[in-house]
């Protein structure tokens, strides 16, 4: 199921953010009457449909896996998580209906209805992520087992905001990188220059807001899930003026770090806003309740490192834009964008590993252990390899279809320019 989640989350994130970019392109076309924004909106709609279809397949697999792999969990908590999953299904079908209207209704329904359908796709995609994240929040910190209490568990505001921001951030940076890569090969592709200009503001804004969301989440963990916070930082000993270690390798037996940059009182300040505050360490909890500390901390360091790089890049981009009064351009900037592009999804995947690994050994924190929830079926390896092969094939198909879609957009763009040039010559 970990493989399934890691695969599906890419399409789930794109399903949240890509429709928003599609609608923005449509709005820019309506305001400027620039035909390139119209073409961009159409291509983003087609890209959304491809990713939506694959996301639907992988999401269906996940729904089966919930019942097949975790029968004891579903038997005990199925009623608790049923309502948010039902609402997620409603949002999914709403998104599918309005995506169909947006794709095939251009010129057949009114302009206002067409734009409204695009907005409905964007809102429904975000709603799907919202309801699924409520389930994750319940599993990480349940506030009650009845359906309503399960939906409003204590951590839901922090986790929902963090997930939605990460979806917009990852997708926007990926679109920036794709546009920059094409512009490196051919700087005259004005369509992709507009695509970059559309995605870059979203990438920069989310990159700067996300650390603030992360800070609020960390402070919530300090109060609600101190064991998870201790695991994120491999903080062994309870005490005041707890240092923040950047990088390095922790020794779980001695509590020492090898090769880390230590900031005295840094963890105390991040957790409590006070350099001298006491931070609970792993030594305050039974060893049997510890998550896999090394894996959790490594994933957390990757997430924070990638997020920090994007935030720093966003500051540089904003400063350069203000100084030059135009978005950055030139080969060096495009190379930088290509390098930065994958970091959004790297951070997204690492963040979900932190969430899932950090909850172990519980499937529902404090109520049911993972070992108690999993199926006793003995041949799980066969299903694992089967689904892994299916995901690999789906991944190759998606890359092929998206590359073909981009190439088709370029050909359409060139044909439009040639027609315009011929008309001017005549």
ZAMAR-158735 format. One record per residue (C-alpha): residue number from 1; x, y, z negated; residue in one letter. Coordinates in pm, 1 decimal, always signed. Each point is the difference from the previous one (the first is absolute). Layout:
N
   resi         px         py         pz   resn
    NUM          X          Y          Z      A
...
***
This chain:
426
   resi         px         py         pz   resn
      1       +0.0       +0.0       +0.0      X
      2     +299.9     +225.8      -50.2      X
      3      +88.8      -41.6     +368.4      X
      4     -361.9      +70.6      +93.4      X
      5      -10.2     +316.8     -208.9      X
      6     +335.9     +124.5     +130.3      X
      7     -124.6      -44.4     +358.0      X
      8     -350.0     +137.8      -52.8      X
      9     +103.3     +311.9     -189.7      X
     10     +169.5     +145.7     +309.9      X
     11     -327.8       -9.3     +192.1      X
     12     -202.6     +110.4     -300.1      X
     13     +220.0     +308.8      -39.4      X
     14      -20.1      +79.1     +372.1      X
     15     -378.0      -43.3      -16.4      X
     16      -11.6     +272.0     -264.4      X
     17     +228.2     +256.9     +164.6      X
     18      -10.3      -49.9     +376.5      X
     19     -368.6      +97.0      +32.8      X
     20      +76.2     +325.6     -184.9      X
     21     +274.2      +79.8     +252.9      X
     22     -237.9      -96.4     +280.5      X
     23     -260.5     +247.6     -127.3      X
     24     +262.1     +274.0      -41.2      X
     25     +106.0      -45.4     +363.6      X
     26     -363.8      +23.1     +105.1      X
     27      -50.3     +320.3     -202.1      X
     28     +313.0     +157.3     +150.2      X
     29     -130.4      -82.4     +347.9      X
     30     -335.9     +161.9      -75.8      X
     31     +172.5     +314.2     -125.9      X
     32     +271.6      +33.1     +265.4      X
     33     -150.9     -188.4     +297.1      X
     34     +345.2     -150.5      +45.7      X
     35      -50.8     -322.8     +203.5      X
     36     +302.9     -159.2     -164.9      X
     37     -171.8       +4.3     -338.5      X
     38     -301.6     -166.6     +163.2      X
     39     +225.2     -272.9     +141.4      X
     40     +171.1      -34.4     -338.1      X
     41     -335.1      -40.2     -174.9      X
     42     -102.3     -271.8     +245.4      X
     43     +326.4     -188.3      -43.4      X
     44      -17.6      +20.9     -377.6      X
     45     -354.8     -139.1      +17.8      X
     46     +122.5     -295.2     +206.1      X
     47     +289.4      -54.8     -238.9      X
     48     -242.9      +10.0     -290.8      X
     49     -216.8     -263.8     +164.3      X
     50     +298.1     -234.6      +50.3      X
     51     +116.6      +36.2     -359.4      X
     52     -358.7      -23.8     -126.9      X
     53      -50.9     -332.3     +178.2      X
     54     +316.6     -155.2     -142.4      X
     55      -77.5     +144.1     -343.3      X
     56     -343.3     -162.6      +15.7      X
     57     +156.7     -339.9      +77.8      X
     58     +260.0      +19.8     -277.5      X
     59     -257.9     +138.2     -243.9      X
     60     -231.6     -292.4      +73.6      X
     61     +285.7     -238.8      -74.7      X
     62      +48.1     +172.9     -336.2      X
     63     -366.8      -39.0      -87.1      X
     64      +23.7     -375.5      +64.1      X
     65     +321.5      -22.6     -200.5      X
     66     -167.6     +156.2     -302.2      X
     67     -236.9     -294.4      -19.7      X
     68     +234.1     -275.0     +117.7      X
     69     +315.2      +92.9     -192.4      X
     70     -149.0     +152.8     -316.0      X
     71     -317.4     -198.2      -82.3      X
     72      +30.4      +41.2     -377.3      X
     73      +51.2     +376.7      +33.5      X
     74     -301.9      +35.9     +227.1      X
     75     -207.7     -226.2     -222.6      X
     76      +64.9     +221.6     -301.8      X
     77      +28.3     +346.5     +154.3      X
     78     -185.6      -29.6     +332.3      X
     79     -298.3     +187.1     -139.3      X
     80     +228.7     +275.7     -132.3      X
     81     +169.9      +71.8     +334.2      X
     82     -294.5      -86.0     +223.3      X
     83     -148.3     +351.3       +4.4      X
     84     +311.8     +188.5     +121.8      X
     85      +63.7     -270.4     +260.2      X
     86     -360.6      +28.6     +120.1      X
     87      +35.5     +378.5      +28.2      X
     88     +329.8      -47.9     +183.8      X
     89     -181.6     -224.0     +247.2      X
     90     -265.3     +268.6      +49.8      X
     91     +273.3     +259.5      +65.1      X
     92     +170.9     -240.0     +242.5      X
     93     -314.5      -51.5     +208.5      X
     94      -72.1     +372.9       -4.9      X
     95     +350.0      +62.3     +132.8      X
     96      -50.3     -260.5     +274.8      X
     97     -332.2     +150.7     +111.9      X
     98     +124.9     +358.0      +20.5      X
     99     +328.5     -105.9     +160.7      X
    100     -208.6     -156.1     +277.0      X
    101     -194.7     +324.0      +40.6      X
    102     +321.0     +201.9       +9.3      X
    103     +169.2     -230.7     +250.7      X
    104     -290.1      -41.4     +243.2      X
    105     -227.0     +292.6      -77.2      X
    106     +216.7     +282.8     +135.8      X
    107     -216.9     +178.0     +257.0      X
    108     -299.7     -217.9      -89.7      X
    109      -87.0     +158.9     -335.7      X
    110      +16.3     +365.9      -93.4      X
    111     +341.6     +151.3      -76.4      X
    112     -102.4      +57.8     -360.1      X
    113     -116.4     -359.8      -42.9      X
    114     +319.8     -127.0     +156.5      X
    115     +219.1     +200.2     -238.0      X
    116     -219.1     -101.2     -294.7      X
    117      +45.7     -365.4      +90.6      X
    118     +378.9      +49.2       -7.4      X
    119      -21.4     +161.7     -342.3      X
    120     -216.8     -293.3     -116.5      X
    121     +273.6     -241.0     +114.0      X
    122     +261.4     +191.9     -199.7      X
    123     -219.2      +20.7     -312.0      X
    124     -101.4     -367.3      +21.5      X
    125     +362.2     -109.7      +33.6      X
    126      +91.4     +192.4     -314.9      X
    127     -307.0     -140.4     -177.6      X
    128     +106.9     -357.1      +81.8      X
    129     +340.1      +60.5     -157.7      X
    130     -169.0     +169.3     -296.4      X
    131     -223.3     -296.6      -84.5      X
    132     +273.2     -261.6      +46.6      X
    133     +233.0     +199.5     -223.7      X
    134     -267.1       -0.9     -271.6      X
    135      +37.0     -380.2       -9.1      X
    136     +376.6      +27.7      -33.0      X
    137      -39.2     +257.5     -276.5      X
    138     -232.8     -235.7     -187.7      X
    139     +250.2     -285.1      +26.3      X
    140     +282.7     +221.9     -127.0      X
    141     -190.4     +153.4     -290.5      X
    142     -356.4     -127.0      -48.6      X
    143     -231.2     +226.7     -194.7      X
    144     -293.6     -243.1       -1.6      X
    145     -127.2     -305.2     +186.4      X
    146     -345.8     +117.1     +112.7      X
    147       -8.3     +134.2     +360.0      X
    148      -24.7     +370.9      -88.5      X
    149     +268.0      -14.0     -270.1      X
    150     +225.3     -195.6     +237.9      X
    151      -28.9     +277.2     +260.0      X
    152      +96.3     +276.5     -243.6      X
    153     +296.0     -161.0     -177.1      X
    154     +237.7     +249.8     -167.9      X
    155     +263.7       +1.9     +274.4      X
    156     -226.7      +42.8     +302.6      X
    157      +48.9     +377.3      +56.4      X
    158     +379.1      -29.5       -3.5      X
    159      +17.3     -309.1     +217.4      X
    160     -257.4     +118.6     +255.2      X
    161     +170.8     +335.1      +54.8      X
    162     +340.1     -166.2      +30.6      X
    163     -128.0     -257.4     +251.8      X
    164     -180.8     +250.4     +221.3      X
    165     +295.8     +238.0       +4.6      X
    166     +236.7     -284.1      +87.4      X
    167     -224.5     -101.6     +291.5      X
    168       -1.4     +349.3     +150.8      X
    169     +371.2      +41.0      -69.7      X
    170     +110.7     -330.7     +152.4      X
    171     -214.2      +32.8     +313.1      X
    172      +93.5     +363.1      +63.0      X
    173     +374.8      -66.5      -30.2      X
    174      -33.9     -301.5     +230.1      X
    175     -175.8     +215.0     +261.7      X
    176     +269.1     +266.1      -36.4      X
    177     +268.8     -263.6      +57.0      X
    178     -168.4     -147.0     +308.9      X
    179      -44.5     +345.2     +154.7      X
    180     +359.9      +94.9      -84.3      X
    181     +131.8     -323.3     +155.2      X
    182     -182.0      +70.4     +326.3      X
    183     +118.4     +363.3       -1.1      X
    184     +358.5     -118.3      -42.7      X
    185      -35.4     -192.4     +324.3      X
    186     -185.7     +276.7     +180.3      X
    187      -21.5     +343.8     -168.8      X
    188     -249.2     +118.7     +265.1      X
    189     -281.3     -220.5     -131.9      X
    190     -218.0     +280.8     -126.3      X
    191     -276.2     -243.6     -100.8      X
    192     +228.1     -159.5     -257.4      X
    193     +122.2     +339.2     -113.2      X
    194     -360.7      +82.7      -85.9      X
    195      -38.3     -338.0     -172.1      X
    196     +304.1      +78.2     -213.3      X
    197     -136.0     +345.9      -78.3      X
    198     -330.1     -158.3     -105.5      X
    199     +150.4     -264.3     -231.9      X
    200     +295.6     +188.7     -149.0      X
    201     -204.6     +235.4     -226.0      X
    202     -190.6     -298.0     -146.4      X
    203     +328.7     -185.3      -51.3      X
    204     +160.4     +293.5     -180.6      X
    205     -299.4      +90.1     -218.4      X
    206      -56.6     -357.4     -118.6      X
    207     +373.5      -49.8      -59.1      X
    208       -0.5     +296.1     -240.4      X
    209     -328.6      -82.4     -174.4      X
    210      +72.5     -370.6      -47.6      X
    211     +275.7      +48.8     -264.0      X
    212     -247.3     +202.9     -206.8      X
    213     -247.3     -287.5      +22.4      X
    214     +277.2     -241.4      -98.8      X
    215      +84.8     +210.3     -303.1      X
    216     -362.3       -7.8     -118.4      X
    217       -9.1     -376.8      +53.3      X
    218     +319.7      -46.2     -203.2      X
    219     -142.5     +199.9     -289.9      X
    220     -315.7     -210.7      +12.7      X
    221     +207.5     -319.9       -7.3      X
    222     +183.5     +130.7     -306.5      X
    223     -325.0       +2.4     -195.2      X
    224     -196.7     -282.4     +163.6      X
    225     +261.4     -250.8     +122.7      X
    226     +328.8      +56.3     -187.6      X
    227     +130.4     -346.1      +90.9      X
    228      -31.4      +76.3     +369.4      X
    229     +177.3     +334.6      -43.1      X
    230     +282.2     -173.7     -188.1      X
    231      +30.8     -254.0     +282.2      X
    232       +8.2     +271.7     +268.0      X
    233     +306.7     +150.7     -165.1      X
    234     +139.3     -322.9     -153.6      X
    235      -13.3     +189.7     -328.9      X
    236      +99.9     -258.8     -258.2      X
    237       +5.4     +168.6     -338.9      X
    238     -270.6     +214.3     -159.3      X
    239     +137.4     +336.2     -107.7      X
    240      +19.0     +374.3      +48.0      X
    241     +191.6     +196.2     +262.0      X
    242      -33.8     -290.9     +242.0      X
    243     +227.4      +39.8     +302.6      X
    244     -118.0      -17.3     +358.9      X
    245     +216.6     -234.0     +206.5      X
    246      +25.7      +59.2     +373.9      X
    247     +128.7     -297.7     +196.5      X
    248     +221.3     -258.6     -158.4      X
    249      -70.5     -352.8     -121.7      X
    250     -150.3      -62.4     -346.0      X
    251     +117.7     -276.9     -231.1      X
    252     -315.7     -133.4     -165.8      X
    253     +193.7     -166.5     -280.3      X
    254     +204.9     +299.3     -115.2      X
    255     -220.8     +283.0     +126.4      X
    256     +295.4     +161.8     +177.3      X
    257      +10.8     +132.9     +356.2      X
    258     +285.2      -60.0     +242.2      X
    259      +70.3     +268.4     +260.0      X
    260     -300.6     +218.7      -84.9      X
    261      -19.1     +376.3      -26.9      X
    262     -139.1      +69.7     -349.6      X
    263     -187.8     +320.2      -83.3      X
    264      -17.5      +34.4     -380.9      X
    265     -358.5      +43.7     -118.8      X
    266     -127.7      -15.0     +359.3      X
    267     -244.4     -284.8      -54.6      X
    268     -131.0     +157.6     -321.2      X
    269      -65.0     +324.5     +187.8      X
    270     -173.3     -170.7     +294.4      X
    271     -216.1     -208.5     -231.9      X
    272      -86.1     +258.8     -265.8      X
    273     +130.0     +338.5     +117.2      X
    274     +247.7       -3.4     -288.9      X
    275     +367.9      -97.9      +29.4      X
    276       +0.4     -138.8     -355.6      X
    277     -327.8     -196.8      +13.0      X
    278       -9.5     -370.2      -81.2      X
    279      -54.6     -237.1     +292.9      X
    280     -114.6     -356.6      -60.6      X
    281     +246.1     -258.1     +129.0      X
    282      -31.7     -360.1     +114.0      X
    283     +117.4     -113.3     -343.9      X
    284     -341.8      +97.6     -140.2      X
    285     -174.3     -276.3     +197.8      X
    286      +24.9     -381.1       +9.0      X
    287     +235.8     -123.4     +269.4      X
    288     -278.7     -219.5     +139.8      X
    289     -199.5     +315.1      +86.3      X
    290     +281.1     +169.7     +193.0      X
    291      -45.9      +42.8     +374.3      X
    292     +295.0      -88.4     +227.9      X
    293     +198.5     +304.7     -111.8      X
    294     +277.6       -4.2     +261.1      X
    295     -245.2      -29.5     +289.3      X
    296     -234.6     +264.4     -142.7      X
    297     +280.3     +248.9      -62.5      X
    298     +157.2      -60.8     +343.0      X
    299     -332.7      +60.9     +176.3      X
    300      -57.4     +309.4     -214.1      X
    301     +344.8     +139.7      +84.9      X
    302      -65.4      -58.2     +371.6      X
    303     -338.1     +174.4      -23.6      X
    304     +138.2     +299.4     -187.3      X
    305     +308.7      +21.3     +221.2      X
    306     -202.3       -3.8     +322.7      X
    307     -252.3     +246.2     -143.1      X
    308     +274.9     +236.2     -116.2      X
    309     +162.9       -8.0     +343.1      X
    310     -329.6      +93.4     +166.1      X
    311      -66.2     +275.8     -252.7      X
    312     +346.2     +147.5      +54.1      X
    313      -46.3      -21.1     +376.9      X
    314     -336.8     +173.9      -32.6      X
    315     +160.9     +290.1     -187.1      X
    316     +268.9      +32.6     +268.1      X
    317     -259.6      -11.4     +279.4      X
    318     -218.1     +263.5     -167.5      X
    319     +299.6     +226.9      -63.0      X
    320     +114.4      -32.9     +362.1      X
    321     -352.4      +65.4     +127.9      X
    322      -39.8     +313.7     -211.8      X
    323     +341.4     +129.8     +101.0      X
    324      -42.3      -63.6     +374.4      X
    325     -379.5      +52.3       +6.0      X
    326      -41.9     -321.1     +198.8      X
    327      +22.9     -370.7      -63.4      X
    328     +349.9     -152.4      +16.8      X
    329     +112.9     -128.1     +337.0      X
    330     +319.3     -125.8     +156.4      X
    331     +179.7     -332.1      +12.8      X
    332     +129.0       +0.9     -359.0      X
    333     -345.6      +62.2     -140.9      X
    334     -149.3     -276.7     +214.5      X
    335     +268.1     -244.3     -116.4      X
    336      -73.7      +93.6     -361.1      X
    337     -373.7      -56.0      +52.4      X
    338      +63.1     -342.1     +154.8      X
    339     +207.1     -101.0     -304.0      X
    340     -255.6     +137.9     -245.9      X
    341     -301.2     -152.3     +176.1      X
    342       +5.8     -351.9     -150.5      X
    343      +51.3     +127.3     -356.6      X
    344     -370.5      +63.0      -51.8      X
    345      -91.2     -364.3      +52.8      X
    346     +310.8     -116.3     -187.3      X
    347     -115.8     +205.5     -298.7      X
    348     -357.9     -123.7      +42.9      X
    349     +100.1     -367.8       +2.0      X
    350     +238.2      +48.5     -292.7      X
    351     -271.9     +177.3     -197.3      X
    352     -241.2     -289.8      +44.0      X
    353     +271.6     -243.4     -108.6      X
    354      +43.1     +212.1     -313.0      X
    355     -375.8      -17.0      -61.8      X
    356      -33.2     -375.2      +52.2      X
    357     +328.2     -118.7     -154.0      X
    358      -31.3     +249.8     -284.9      X
    359     -331.9     -154.7     -108.0      X
    360     +145.7     -350.3      -35.2      X
    361      -39.4     -243.5     -168.3      X
    362     -363.6     +120.5       -3.5      X
    363     -244.6       -2.7     +289.9      X
    364     -229.1     +215.6     -217.2      X
    365     +216.5     +170.8     -258.8      X
    366      -61.6     -135.0     -347.0      X
    367     -292.8     -221.3     +105.3      X
    368     +120.3     -271.4     +238.8      X
    369     +346.9     -116.5      +95.7      X
    370      +90.1      -65.7     +363.0      X
    371      +83.7     -363.6      -78.3      X
    372     -353.8      -47.2     -132.0      X
    373     -162.5     +150.8     +308.8      X
    374     +171.6     -176.0     +289.8      X
    375     -138.2     -307.0     +177.2      X
    376     +132.9     -347.4      -76.6      X
    377       -6.1      -92.0     +371.6      X
    378     +341.8     -163.6      +62.3      X
    379      +67.5      +86.3     +365.9      X
    380      +15.4     +378.5      -13.2      X
    381     +331.2      +12.1     +192.6      X
    382     -173.3     -114.6     +318.8      X
    383     -246.9     +289.5      -14.2      X
    384     +283.5     +238.9      -85.0      X
    385     +199.5      -86.3     +312.1      X
    386     -309.4       -7.8     +219.3      X
    387     -109.4     +350.0     -100.8      X
    388     +357.3     +131.1      +19.1      X
    389      +22.2     -114.8     +362.9      X
    390     -340.5     +154.6      +73.6      X
    391     +111.3     +331.6     -150.3      X
    392     +322.1       -3.4     +202.1      X
    393     -198.1      -54.2     +319.7      X
    394     -246.9     +272.5      -93.8      X
    395     +286.3     +237.1      -79.6      X
    396     +162.5      -60.5     +339.7      X
    397     -335.7      +47.8     +172.8      X
    398      -62.4     +329.7     -179.2      X
    399     +343.0     +139.6      +89.6      X
    400      -51.6     -105.4     +362.2      X
    401     -346.9     +153.8      +22.6      X
    402     +103.4     +326.8     -163.7      X
    403     +306.5      +31.0     +223.8      X
    404     -219.9      -67.3     +301.7      X
    405     -249.1     +259.6     -123.8      X
    406     +273.0     +265.6      -38.6      X
    407     +135.8      -79.5     +346.5      X
    408     -350.2      +32.9     +145.7      X
    409      -40.4     +338.4     -168.9      X
    410     +328.1     +116.4     +152.1      X
    411     -108.3     -111.6     +347.5      X
    412     -334.1     +177.5      -39.4      X
    413     +179.1     +311.7     -119.6      X
    414     +242.3       -3.4     +294.2      X
    415     -282.1      -55.4     +249.2      X
    416     -187.9     +295.1     -148.8      X
    417     +305.5     +224.6      +32.9      X
    418      +62.5     -111.7     +357.5      X
    419     -361.7      +73.1      +91.3      X
    420      +24.2     +341.5     -162.8      X
    421     +326.3      +71.2     +183.6      X
    422     -152.3     -102.9     +334.0      X
    423     -299.8     +225.8      -59.4      X
    424     +228.5     +295.8      -75.1      X
    425     +206.8      -71.9     +311.6      X
    426     -313.1      -11.4     +214.3      X
***
